[in-house]
């Protein structure tokens, strides 16, 4: 098989499954793993994929890093997830809302609701939305501003996070690794903040719409078995439900 034929076959698999692994492709095409890595590097240069740990993922519109460009993607699903998250928040709790477009919808519910909470966030949109409700005590973490994320990251952010104990946190994610059930993101500093928030939270939730079960990033920040639950919409497929149930991971 010529390299161009192999590249086309890899692209077809990416379009079908959303990701590929070096090991699987090496076995499929009977070539070395180093050869596959070179293939994936070439395809990434062509804009056909994004290399990740152990393989590559399909570049889709919903994987755009800039939060402003994906705010309205999957809005129906995000509203469903936000409502589920809102329903479990109780008066008097200290909550952390992570950088997440789904959490923007949750912030809208909190801003228009009657729950009285302390809410800390490192996302600028969320802070502006929550400040409209006098029942909410709203705290921004500060830190280095990341324009793509429209939020704060870095050492100063982690320092503020580490000084609080959260009753609940709601964490965003780019996707989930099917191999080890790790939650992932593109940005290292974003991932470090997420990990710190989870460490300092009593109840830990990830908010993710169902399509993200077929995506992954290149930085692992948390294993699903450390969560209280994954909050998602009802479109999650049976294969994933079975896998998560096998590992005793709760789904809301």
N, C-alpha and C positions, 0 to 999 in steps of 0.2 A: 504493500500500500504506500502510495506517495504521501509526503507530508501534507500536501494540500488537501488530499482526500481525508486524511486523519483529522485535520483541522475542521473540515466541514462536518464530519461525524461528531466531533466534540461540540461544535456549535449547536447541532441538532439536539444533542443530549442536554445541553444547557437550557435550550428553549423548552424542552420537554419536562425536565426535572428541576431546573433552577440552580443546580450546582453539580459539580463533578469532583472526584477525588483522584489524586495522583496514583494511588495504589490500584484503584479500580480500572482506570484507563490503561495503566501499564499492563495489567492482566488481560484486558479486553483486546488490546492491539499487539500484545506480545513484543513490547519494546521496553527499554529500561525506564525507570522512574525519572532519571535525569533527562531523558529524551522528552518525556511528557512535560516536565517542568519547563523545558525550552519551548515546547508547543504552547503552553499556557502563557508564557511570557510574551510570545509573539502575538497571540490572540488578544492579550491585554493591551499591547501597543496599538493594535488595530481597533481598540475600543469595544471588542466583543465580549469581554468578561472582566471581572475584578479578581485578581489572585487573592486567596485567603489561605490560612494555615491548612496545609495538607491537600490543597486543591484550588478551586476557583468557583466563583458565583456569577450568575447572570446579572448584568447591569440593567436594572429596570428603573423606571421613573420614580418608583416609590423608594429606591435606595439612594436618591439624591441627598447629600448631606445637609444642604442648606434648609433649615427648618421653615423658612418663609415659603419655599417652593413646594413643600409637601403638606402644608397646613390642612388643606381641604381634601387631600386624598383619603379615600375610605371613610368619609365623614359619618355616614350612617352607622358603620360598625364602631367607630370611635365614640359616638354618642351613646350607643348601647353599653359599651364597656364603662364609660364615665358614670352612667347611671348606677351600674352595679357597684362601682367603687364608692360613689356618694352614699348609697344606702347602708354601707357598713361603717361609716364614720359616725362617731358618737360625740355628743356635746362634751366640751372640756378637754378633748384630746389634743395632743401635740402631733401635728402631721407634717411630713415632708413630701413635697411634690417635686419630683425630678424633672429634668429637661425632657419633655415628651409632648408631641402634638396631641396625644390623647388626654394628657393632663391639662391641656388648655380647655378642653371641653369640661373636665371635672372642675376646673377653676370657675368656669361660667356657672355651673350648678351651685357651687359654694357661694359665689358672689350674689346670686339671686335667692339663696335659701335662708333658713332661719337657724342654722346650726352655729353655735359659738365655739370657736376653736382657735388654737395657736397654729399658724401655718407658716412653715419655713420653706423657701424655694430658692433655687439658683437660676430660674428662668425668668427673664425680664417680662415677657408677655403675661405670665402667670401672676407676677407681683402686681402689675398694673391692673389686672382684672380683679384680683382679690381686694385691693385697696378700696374698692367702691362700697364694700359692706362693713359697716361699723361694728358688727358683731364679731368680726374676725380680727385677731391680732396677727399682723402680717410682718414677717421678718425676711429680708433678703440676705443671702450669705455674703455677697461681695466676692471679690476675687478678680482674676483676669477675665476680661470680656472676650468671649469667642463669638464672632459675628455670625458664623455659619449656624451655631447652635442657639444664638440669641440668648446667651446665658453666661454664667460665671463658672470657671473651672480653675484648677491649679491649687497650689499649696495653701493659699489663704482661704480658699473655699473649704478645703478638707479640714483645716484647723477649726473653722466655725462649726462645721458638721460634727466634729469629734467632741465638741463641748456640750452637745445636746443629747438627750435621750428621747427618742420618738416613739409614740404609741403605735403609729402606723406610718409606713412609707409606701409611696406608689412610684414605681420605677419604670422608665421607658427602656426599650431595647430595640436594636436593629433586627434581631432574629435569634434563632436558637440553633445550636449545633446538635444535629441528630446523633452524632457519635457518642458524646458524653453528656448531653443535655445541659450544656453550658450556655448562658445568655451572653450575647455579644454586642459590640458596638464598633464603630470605625475609629473613634478617637480615644487615644490612650488616656488623656487627662479626664475626659468625660467618664471613662470606665473606672478610673481611680476614685472619682467622687461617688459614683454609684456604689462601689464596693464599700466605701466608708459609711455611706448612709445606711446600707443594709446591716452593717456591723453594729450600728448604734440604734437599731429599730427592734421593737418587741414583736410587731406584726409586719411582715414583709410581703409586699405584693408587686408583681410585675403586670403592667397593663400592656397588652399586645393583641392586635387584631389577628384573625386566624391565618391570613396570608403569610405572616411573619414566621410561621412554623416551617416555611419552605425557603427561608432566607437565613443568611448568617453574615456576621462581620468578621473582622480579623483580630479583635481583642476580646478575650474572655474575661468577664468581670464577676461572674457568680455562677454557681451550680444551682440547678432548679431544686435540688433536694434541700437547700437551705431556706427555701421560701415557705411562707404560710400558704400561698396559693398563687396561681396564675389567673388573672382576670382577662377573659377573652369573650368574643362574640360566639354565637351558636353555630357558626359555620365550620368549626374545627372538625377535621375528618376522623373517621373511626380508627385509622392506623395510629394517629397521634394520641387519641384518647386511650387506646390500649397500652401504648408505650408508657404514657404518663401514669396510668393506673398501676402498671407493673412496678413502677418506682415509687409508688405511694405519694405522688404529687397531686395536690388538690387543684381542681379546676372550678372556677366560679363563672 
